[in-house]
Amino acid sequence: MFSFQADALLVDDREDLIAVLQMRFGTLPGEMIQKIYEINDMNTLQRLIISAANSANWDVFVEDFNVSKDSYRLLGDNFNPLRDLIKEGEVCDGGA
């Protein structure tokens, strides 16, 4: 892959990560956006996109963001995006 193609994919992954985080958690701190733009590894960005989509809350995502870049397992209740809603009894059962 040519460098300019890789660079374009990195930009896309960064923007995707920011978009997922904004959809899930609202406005992001500028520091987080800056840290995302400092990531130059596509595998890390793709793992963080999955983490952002599945983290139970912002704190879970931030904790995962700060772990080693070699981390790759998203296991347990912390990566259930409905965890906090279920605990609070806010999940609709789909009924009328």
N, C-alpha and C positions, 0 to 999 in steps of 0.2 A: 504494500500500500504506500502510495506517495505521501510525503510529509504533509502536503496541503490537504489531502483527503483525511488523514488522521487528525489534523488540527480541526477540520470542519466537524468531524465526528465528536471530538472532545467538546467543542462549543455546543453542539446539539445536545450531548448528554448533560452538560452543565445546565443548559436552559431547561431540559426536561426535569432534572432534579429540582431546580428552583420552582418550576411550575407545579409539580406534585406537592412539594412542601407548602406552597401558597394555597393550593386547593384544600389540603388537609388541615393546615394550622394557621392560615391567615398571613399577615404581614411578617416578613422575616427580618431579623436583626441584620444590619449592614455587615456586621462582623461575620455572620454565617455566610452571606453571599460572597464576601471576600475570600473566605476559606474555601468555598466551593470552587471559585475561579482559580485557586492555587493548585487544585488537583489536576494532575497530568496523566493519570492512569485510567484508561477506559474501563478496566475491570472493577476498579474501586468505585467509579461513578455509577456503573450499572448495578453494583451491589447496593449502593446507597439509594438508588431509585427504588429498588425493591424494598429496602428497609423503610423508606419514606412512605411508601404505599401501604405497608403492613404494620408499622409501629403503632402501638396502642395509644401513644400520646407523644407530645413534643419531647418530653424528658427522655423517653425511651429512645427516640431517634437521636437526640444529642449524645446520649451515652454510647450508642452504636457508632455514631460519627467519629467519636473520639477514641475508639479502640484501634488496635493495630490494623494496618491496611491488609494484612494477611488473614484477617477474620473473614469468614465466608458463610458461617452457619447462622441462620435466623430461626432459632428454635424457641418454643415455649409460648406462654400466654402473652408475653410482652410484644409478640409480633402477630397479635390478633387485633386488627383495627377496630373491632367491635367490643374489645375487652371492657373498657371503661363504661360503655353504654349498657352492656349486659349487667355489670355490677350495680349500676344505678337503676336498673329496671326500665330503661328507656327504649329498648328495642321493640319495635312493633312486630307482632306475630303474623302480619300480612292479612289479618281478618278485617272485616268491615267495620 
